[in-house]
């Protein structure tokens, strides 16, 4: 019987074979970061609680959630008490950054297999910036997810799902998605 410890490389190879192909994970992470950025922008216009959290952020605040390899990122800037999605190249050094260490780690969080606090605890995610601002952004992200995701998905994505009445959830979610569609239609085709 072989009692030798399994190498880290061998564990990674086994883990890679369990999930979907890397190309799919990369596409999915890019799409989800794009969608989260646009939904958070829309939610900062529609929801009073998110607007209050954003309003408490310092002037000139920029936020990025990205994969360290640089292959996927969402970048937001504060304008008044709202957020605006901007190209990642427009903000080379954000004030606050949530960095996933690998596409597979981002995939776990963005496919709702692991919550953001669990990813941070498992050392899959790092935070670069001031923690008070990070907590405000995390509360805004959690609130947005609680509003736009079905409850059975939100309980997997969030550490604690806030109590929101069904009528409020449906009303705010429809306004957020409506705002997202309006913003997409306003942009000129490139």
N, C-alpha and C positions, 0 to 999 in steps of 0.2 A: 504494500500500500504506500502510495506516495504522499508524504505529509509536507512536501515543499510548498511554500506559499505561492499563490498564483501571481504572476507579475501584473503590474498596472496595465501594461500594453495588452496582455491577454484579456483582462477584464473589459477594456475599451472595445476590443474587437467583438467580444460577446455582446456588449451593449449595443454596438452599432447594428448588429444583425437583427435585433429585436424590433427596432422602430422602422418607420418608413424611410425610403431612400433619401440621401442627403440633399439631392436636387429638389425634391418635394419639400423637405424641411426648410430649405433656404427660400423657396418661393413663398411658402406659407408664412414664414416669419416676416418677410418683406411686406406681404399684403397686410398682415395683421398690424404691424407697426404703422403702416400708412393709414389703415382704418381707425386704429386707436387715436392717432393724432387728429384726424378729422372729426371723430366723435367727441373727443375732449374739447376741441375748438367749438363745436356746436353746443356742447353741454355748458360751456362757460358763458354762453349767451343766454341759454334757456333756463338753467337751474340756479336759483338764488344761493343755495349752499355752496355750490362750486364757485360761483362768482365771488362769494365772500372769501373763500379760501384763496382764490387767485388775487383778490384785492389786497390781501395781507402779505403777499410776496413783495420783495424789494423792487424798486424801480429798476428797469433795465434787465429784469430777470429773463434768463434763457434756460430751457430744459431740453435734455436729450435723453432718449432711451435707445440704446444701440447695442450691437454685437461688436465686440472688440476688434474683430477682423475688419470692420468697416464695411461689411457687405450689406448691412441693413441698419436703418436708423429712423427715428422720428424726432423732429426738432420743433419746439414751440417757443414763442417769445410772448412776453406779457405786453399787452397794449391796454392801458387803463385797468379795468377789472376783468379783462377777457384774455383768452389765449388765441394765438394765431399760429397755424402751422406754416413753417418756412422750410426751404430746402436745407439739408444738413450742411452743405457747403457754405451757406450764408452765415453760419455760426460755428467757426472752427473751435472755439473754446467756450462751451456753455458754462453758466454759473453752477448748474446742477446736472449731473449725469448719472443715469442708471445704466451700468455696463454689464451685459451678459458675457460670460467668458467664452462661450462657444454657441454656435447655431443650435446645437442639440439642447443646450440649456434653455435658450430662448424658446425653442419649440415646446419644451415641457410646460413652461409658464403660459405661453400664448395659446396652447391647445387645452388649457385648463386641467392639466394633469398634476400641476404643482402650483401652490399659491406663491405670490411674490415674497411674503415673509419667510416661507419655507425655503425658497430658492436662496434668499439671503443667508439663512441659517445653514444651508448645505454648501455655502461658498460657491454658488453658481452665478451670483450676482453681486456686483460691488457698487457702492454709492460714492461718488466723488462730488463733494460740495458740502454745504452747511446742512446739518441734520434738521433744524427747524423747517427749512424750506423743503427738505425731502419729505418730512411728515405731512406738510400741507399738500404737496403734489400727490403723495400716496393717498391721502384722504379724498382728494379730487378724483383720482383714478378709480378708487374703490367706489365712490358714489356714482360715477359714470357707469361703471360696470354693473352695479346693483340696479341701475335704472334701465339699461339697454339689454341686459342679458336675461333670459328666462331664469326663474328662481332656481331650478334644478342644476343649472350651469353655474349660476352666481355663487351658490354655496360651495362649489368645488374651487372656484377661482379666488374667493375671498376668505380671509381668516374668520371674519364674523360678518354676516350679512345683515345690514341695517333693516329695521322694520319700516317698510314703506307700504302704504295701503295700495291695493290693486288699482283703484281708480287713479291715484296719484302716479303710480308707476306707468300705467298705460298712457295717461295724458302727457307726462314728461318724456317718455320714450318716443311717442309719436312726434312730439315737437322737436326732439333732438334729431331723429331720423329725417324729419321734414327739413330741418335746417341744414343737415348734411346734403340732402338732395339739392336744395336751393344753392348752396355754395358750389357744388359740382357743376350745376348748370350755368352759374355766373362766370366760370372760368372759360377763357377762350380755348378752343381746340388747338392743340399743339402738334 
